Amino acid sequence: MTFVYLGCLLLSLAAMVLLDARFRLVFWRDARRATIVLAVGLAFFLAWDAAGILLGVFARGESPLMTGVELAPELPLEEVFFLLFLCYLTLVAVFGARAVMDARRRQTGDPQHAKERAR
């Protein structure tokens, strides 16, 4: 039983938290809303996995890098952290792109940005 894959996922999540904190993109902007969106996304993908497992589409692969802990048949512990990372990465990417576009608009003096800020 090794923790290599789980450790990589946790390290990646920690990097995402640092990026989020540095630029105030998701949780540091609105923690309550971010928690709700992340929980809904995680629940959706876990339900998706459960449906795939029940239909026989998804199966747990064997790897010496995984813990071997299963939360349910064919659902390894690492899957939950992978899905959490995937949802969080999406939120950081979307809000990060939005922040970059807003910064570019401010630099170029885009009149549309001035109208949006006035609202």
C-alpha positions in Angstrom: 0.0 0.0 0.0 1.6 3.2 -1.1 0.5 6.8 -1.1 2.3 8.1 -4.2 -0.7 8.9 -6.3 -2.7 10.3 -3.3 0.3 12.4 -2.3 0.6 13.8 -5.8 -3.1 14.7 -5.8 -2.8 16.4 -2.4 0.3 18.3 -3.5 -1.6 19.5 -6.6 -4.5 20.6 -4.4 -2.2 22.5 -2.1 -0.7 24.3 -5.2 -4.2 25.2 -6.3 -5.0 26.6 -2.9 -1.8 28.7 -2.9 -2.7 30.0 -6.4 -6.2 30.8 -5.3 -5.0 32.6 -2.1 -2.4 34.6 -4.0 -4.8 36.0 -6.6 -8.1 35.7 -4.6 -9.8 33.8 -7.3 -12.3 31.4 -5.7 -12.4 30.7 -2.0 -10.7 34.0 -1.1 -13.3 35.8 -3.1 -16.4 34.2 -1.8 -15.8 31.1 0.4 -19.5 30.2 0.9 -20.3 30.2 -2.8 -17.1 28.4 -3.7 -17.9 25.6 -1.2 -21.3 25.2 -2.6 -20.1 25.0 -6.2 -17.3 22.7 -5.3 -19.6 20.4 -3.4 -22.2 20.3 -6.2 -19.5 19.5 -8.8 -18.0 16.8 -6.6 -21.4 15.2 -6.0 -22.2 15.3 -9.7 -19.0 13.6 -10.7 -19.3 11.0 -7.9 -22.8 10.2 -9.1 -21.4 10.0 -12.6 -18.8 7.5 -11.4 -21.4 5.5 -9.5 -23.6 5.2 -12.6 -20.6 4.2 -14.7 -19.6 1.6 -12.1 -23.1 0.2 -11.9 -23.3 0.0 -15.7 -19.9 -1.8 -15.8 -18.3 1.0 -17.8 -15.8 2.1 -15.1 -13.6 -0.3 -13.2 -10.8 0.2 -10.8 -7.4 -0.2 -12.3 -4.6 -1.8 -10.3 -1.5 0.2 -9.6 1.3 -0.1 -7.1 1.1 3.7 -6.6 -2.3 3.7 -5.1 -3.4 3.0 -1.5 -5.7 0.2 -2.3 -8.5 1.7 -0.1 -11.9 1.5 -1.8 -14.8 3.7 -0.6 -17.2 1.5 -2.5 -16.7 -1.4 -4.9 -14.5 -0.1 -7.8 -14.3 3.4 -6.3 -10.8 4.1 -4.9 -10.1 6.7 -2.3 -7.9 8.6 -4.8 -10.9 9.2 -7.1 -12.5 11.5 -4.6 -9.4 13.7 -4.4 -9.0 13.6 -8.2 -12.5 14.8 -8.7 -12.1 17.5 -6.0 -8.9 18.6 -7.8 -10.6 18.6 -11.2 -13.5 20.8 -9.9 -11.2 23.2 -8.1 -8.9 23.5 -11.1 -11.8 24.4 -13.3 -13.0 27.1 -10.9 -9.4 28.6 -10.6 -9.0 28.4 -14.4 -12.3 30.2 -15.1 -11.8 32.9 -12.5 -8.2 33.3 -13.4 -9.0 33.8 -17.0 -11.6 36.3 -16.1 -9.1 38.2 -13.9 -6.6 38.3 -16.7 -9.2 39.6 -19.2 -10.3 42.2 -16.7 -6.7 43.4 -16.2 -6.2 43.6 -19.9 -9.3 45.7 -20.3 -8.2 48.1 -17.6 -4.7 48.4 -19.2 -6.1 49.2 -22.6 -8.8 51.5 -21.3 -11.7 49.5 -22.9 -14.9 51.6 -22.6 -16.9 48.4 -22.1 -15.0 47.7 -18.9 -15.7 51.3 -17.7 -19.5 50.7 -18.3 -19.4 47.4 -16.4 -17.5 48.9 -13.4 -20.1 51.8 -13.3 -23.0 49.3 -12.7 
